[in-house]
Amino acid sequence: MPQYMISVWHDGPYDDLDVSSPEVQRLFSQVSAFNASLEQAGAWVFGTGLRPASSATVVRATGGDVSMTDGPYAETKEQMGGFWVILAADLDAALEWAGKAAAACEGPVEVRPTEDA
Amino acid sequence: MPDALTEVFRREAGRCTATLIRVLGDIDLAEDAVAEAFAIAAEQWPTRGVPPNPGGWITTTARNRAIDRLRRESSRTDRYLASHRLQADDMAPDHLPDPDDSGSLDELVEVVADDQLRLMFLCCHPALAPDAQVALTLRLLGGLDTPEIARGFLVSEATVAQRIVRAKRKLRDNHAPYRVPAAAELPDRLHTVLAIVYLIYTEGHTATSGDGLTRVDLSREAIRLGRVLTELMPDEPEAVGLLALMLLTEARRLARTDVDGSMIRLADQDRTRWDRTLIAEGHALVRACLRRDQPGPFQIQAAIAAVHADAVTADDTDWSQIVTLYDQLYARRPNPVVALNRAVAVAELHGPDAGLAALTALDVLPLEGYQPYHAARADLLARAGRREAAVAAYDRAVELSGNPAERRFLEQQRATLAGDRR
């Protein structure tokens, strides 16, 4: 069955989540309900939130040398805040899940098919 | 391409492609098979004659080409199809045609009435940008080539070609399903489909190339798709409005051209040549829409066409009603082409100067490459007595016209005007 990545996007840099805030609590419970529905439908492959982009490190391997620089790699304003990889029968099924994902995390999501095995 | 073949191509290419996409699960493979069938026809028909059922011949030959290809490249094709095929809802997801079992293939390639509708919804998938939806539909369902699409939409051929390639790749990479959307999704998906069916209709109504003013097959095809849509969604007033609009416009087809193929304007048409059967059907649909009272752009345009159809002579036209309807349309679709049509109606109601004033108020930049804008402006300038400006506007309209019948008309108008000047 095809797999799709559903990524969650923020319009700018974001801080570590304050898990004690009621807003974050609400998002957590919405997202965990969405995760449960994915698992129940057998659509779950993987999913997680990501720490802020400022926590990223870029690693390069050129000619046997491995080098590291402070990340993130992409110098864009928009930041990916997390993602799921799901199983879906086709694009329409994936888009339906994406609609629920966007509602659960109260922000835009992007759907991309994975490279076929 | 010989004439007979061109005609069959126009009629059958979309239908044939739609069925073969279902069979092969891939747009490019289907297009290749159909193209191969037409190439064989181009080779054989001039010597052997056109077969009694040319459309059936093309479908069968394309199917056989596809079967040959599946046999020849079966292992590679299996892998290819397994990873890329578009899923149709009436087939098991992993079901592939067995190349050695012609019986099962015959069943699969039987023409299913829904095939073109599936293709319609695929081409108009919301994951595609509107430009790509239009280009893909005209290409796959309308059988138009890239230059025709480019002229119809005032963009370069390279742009159209790129849109089509990208759209096909996106649908394939994303495993877009090949099916008519479920009831719950239908209303949302329908809106784009209607707009695109109408574009096919208008393309057929004033063909962008070819000798005749109209390309009957495309218009007929659009009307056919419109009928399928209204049968599928009888409670969707915009689908009904679109069909009514196409029928009421189609009713004037015979009166639109002279014996020599020149275009005749609405005002000069012999209204006894209008098709009363189509008008009656269109009127009934417009009335049904009015009863529902959920107006939308297609219903309003249908109402405008109905007002024209009501007028026994051009002078009897209720222009004030038409201007009111254009105002309603502009409120919903504030685009320059609607504003242009409104300006023309204003000229009929209040005189050419009022029409020209309405044109001047427009943002003309998007209309600069649009032939009807220059033709309308030329006409209003001529009626306002501004001959030199009118001649210049006709020159520009002639320059932009890709349709010989239309160009002849514009050249005649210009010649009459230039002659009057003495």
Chai-1 contact restraints between the chains, C-beta under 6 A:
chainA,res_idxA,chainB,res_idxB,connection_type,confidence,min_distance_angstrom,max_distance_angstrom,comment,restraint_id
A,P2,B,H175,contact,1.0,0.0,6.0,A-B,restraint_1
A,D90,B,Q87,contact,1.0,0.0,6.0,A-B,restraint_2
A,D90,B,H175,contact,1.0,0.0,6.0,A-B,restraint_3
A,D90,B,P177,contact,1.0,0.0,6.0,A-B,restraint_4
A,L91,B,N174,contact,1.0,0.0,6.0,A-B,restraint_5
A,L91,B,H175,contact,1.0,0.0,6.0,A-B,restraint_6
A,L91,B,A176,contact,1.0,0.0,6.0,A-B,restraint_7
A,D92,B,P177,contact,1.0,0.0,6.0,A-B,restraint_8
A,P113,B,D173,contact,1.0,0.0,6.0,A-B,restraint_9
A,P113,B,N174,contact,1.0,0.0,6.0,A-B,restraint_10
A,D116,B,S83,contact,1.0,0.0,6.0,A-B,restraint_11
